[in-house]
């Protein structure tokens, strides 16, 4: 199944991406010739990773009848020093808040996402080590 994105140059360093009818503006800062009118393209990979694994985790937990009150992730990455600069280390911290959250079920959901379901994780793991941590908030 082919997927498609349309990316159109706007001005300076700004590009507009249209994906499934949704629009995203990408840009860079003034030092690199942009106007900072949108996120940089590379960091959108981290957002995509968060969305992919997050959807997996919510779906898997739902099948386990585990319903967090709140769930979010913080994703950070380190890049290589040489061009092309790619992510070589990525860390995902999964935060959960709610009652009766069993750590073993949370771990199982996160691991299934990483090892079996999240295509973004599978792609990025070709160039980066992806680590994860789970934190249950009070």
C-alpha positions as CSV (number, residue, x, y, z in Angstrom):
1,X,0.0,0.0,0.0
2,X,1.7,3.2,-1.2
3,X,1.5,6.3,0.9
4,X,2.0,9.8,-0.3
5,X,2.8,13.3,1.0
6,X,2.9,16.4,-1.1
7,X,5.6,18.9,-0.1
8,X,5.6,22.4,-1.6
9,X,8.1,25.2,-1.2
10,X,6.5,28.3,0.2
11,X,9.4,30.9,0.6
12,X,12.9,31.1,2.0
13,X,13.3,27.7,3.8
14,X,9.6,27.1,4.5
15,X,7.8,24.1,3.0
16,X,4.1,23.1,3.3
17,X,3.4,19.3,3.6
18,X,0.0,17.9,2.9
19,X,-0.7,14.5,4.3
20,X,-4.1,12.9,4.2
21,X,-5.7,16.3,3.9
22,X,-3.8,17.8,6.8
23,X,-1.2,20.6,6.4
24,X,2.1,20.9,8.3
25,X,4.4,23.9,7.8
26,X,8.1,23.1,8.1
27,X,10.8,25.7,8.4
28,X,14.1,26.6,10.1
29,X,15.4,29.5,12.1
30,X,16.7,32.8,10.8
31,X,20.3,31.7,11.1
32,X,19.7,29.0,8.6
33,X,17.6,31.3,6.2
34,X,14.2,30.6,7.6
35,X,11.5,32.4,9.5
36,X,10.8,29.8,12.2
37,X,7.3,29.4,11.0
38,X,7.2,25.7,11.8
39,X,9.1,22.8,13.2
40,X,12.3,21.4,11.6
41,X,11.7,18.3,9.4
42,X,14.0,16.0,11.4
43,X,12.2,16.6,14.8
44,X,9.0,15.6,13.1
45,X,10.4,12.1,13.0
46,X,10.4,12.1,16.8
47,X,6.8,13.3,16.8
48,X,5.9,10.6,14.4
49,X,7.6,8.0,16.6
50,X,5.6,9.3,19.6
51,X,2.4,9.1,17.7
52,X,3.1,5.6,16.4
53,X,4.2,4.0,19.6
54,X,1.5,6.0,21.6
55,X,-1.3,4.7,19.4
56,X,0.1,1.1,19.8
57,X,0.3,1.4,23.6
58,X,-3.2,2.8,24.0
59,X,-4.6,0.1,21.8
60,X,-2.7,-2.7,23.5
61,X,-3.6,-1.5,27.0
62,X,-7.2,-1.2,26.0
63,X,-7.2,-4.9,25.0
64,X,-5.7,-5.6,28.5
65,X,-8.5,-3.5,30.0
66,X,-6.0,-1.0,31.3
67,X,-7.1,2.6,31.1
68,X,-4.7,5.3,32.2
69,X,-6.2,8.6,33.3
70,X,-3.3,10.4,31.5
71,X,-0.6,9.2,29.2
72,X,2.2,11.1,27.4
73,X,5.7,10.6,26.2
74,X,8.9,12.7,26.1
75,X,11.2,11.8,23.3
76,X,14.8,13.0,23.0
77,X,17.5,12.2,20.6
78,X,21.2,12.6,20.0
79,X,22.6,13.1,16.5
80,X,25.9,12.2,14.8
81,X,28.4,15.0,14.4
82,X,29.0,14.4,10.7
83,X,26.8,14.9,7.7
84,X,24.3,13.5,7.0
85,X,23.5,14.1,10.7
86,X,21.2,11.3,11.8
87,X,19.8,10.3,15.1
88,X,22.0,7.7,16.7
89,X,20.4,7.5,20.1
90,X,16.7,8.0,21.0
91,X,15.1,7.8,24.4
92,X,11.4,7.6,24.9
93,X,10.0,8.2,28.4
94,X,6.5,6.9,28.8
95,X,4.5,8.7,31.5
96,X,1.3,7.1,32.9
97,X,-1.1,8.4,35.5
98,X,-4.1,6.6,36.9
99,X,-5.3,4.1,39.4
100,X,-4.3,0.4,39.5
101,X,-1.7,0.7,36.8
102,X,0.3,-2.5,36.7
103,X,4.0,-2.0,35.7
104,X,4.2,-5.4,34.0
105,X,1.2,-4.6,31.7
106,X,2.7,-1.2,30.9
107,X,6.0,-2.8,30.0
108,X,4.4,-5.4,27.9
109,X,2.5,-2.8,25.9
110,X,5.6,-0.7,25.4
111,X,7.7,-3.7,24.4
112,X,5.1,-5.0,21.9
113,X,5.0,-1.6,20.3
114,X,8.8,-1.4,20.0
115,X,9.4,-5.0,18.9
116,X,6.4,-5.8,16.8
117,X,4.0,-3.0,15.8
118,X,5.5,0.4,15.5
119,X,6.8,0.9,12.0
120,X,8.4,4.2,12.8
121,X,10.4,2.6,15.6
122,X,11.4,-0.2,13.2
123,X,12.7,2.3,10.6
124,X,14.5,4.6,13.1
125,X,16.1,1.6,14.8
126,X,18.1,1.0,11.6
127,X,20.3,4.1,12.5
128,X,19.6,4.7,16.2
129,X,19.5,2.8,19.5
130,X,16.0,3.3,20.9
131,X,15.8,3.2,24.7
132,X,12.6,3.4,26.8
133,X,11.7,4.1,30.3
134,X,8.3,3.9,32.0
135,X,7.3,6.3,34.8
136,X,4.1,6.0,36.7
137,X,3.0,9.4,38.1
138,X,1.1,9.8,41.4
